[in-house]
Amino acid sequence: MGGIGAPELLIVFLVVLVVFGPRKIPEVARGVGRGLREFRRLSVEFQRELNVAEALEEKQKPSPPRGPTPAPPPPTPHSTGRDRPIDRPADRPTDGPADRPTD
């Protein structure tokens, strides 16, 4: 299925010439041109409104939840040790003989 070819276009022009006459064709062409221009203007305006509405909708969406906070980096060799956690007795291993109960 093709588009409109040269023979079909010639037939349409002849029908328009017979229906409207040679004096009315410029007026009809102007009216069709104005209508097409208005249609294009409205379609561009409508597209612009859709884009604005879409941008507003994107702004109003809540941001996705953030993941867990990353662990602090390990201390560097030049570190003073202040950024390390305090070594508590519960954090120490219990493999030594002093940690075993005596009976």
Secondary structure, DSSP 4 states (H G I P E B T S, - for coil): -----HHHHHHHHHHHHHHHHHHHHHHHHHHHHHHHHHHHHHHHHHHHHHHHHHHHHHHHSPPPPP-PPPPPPPPPTT--STTSPP--GGGS---SGGGSPP-
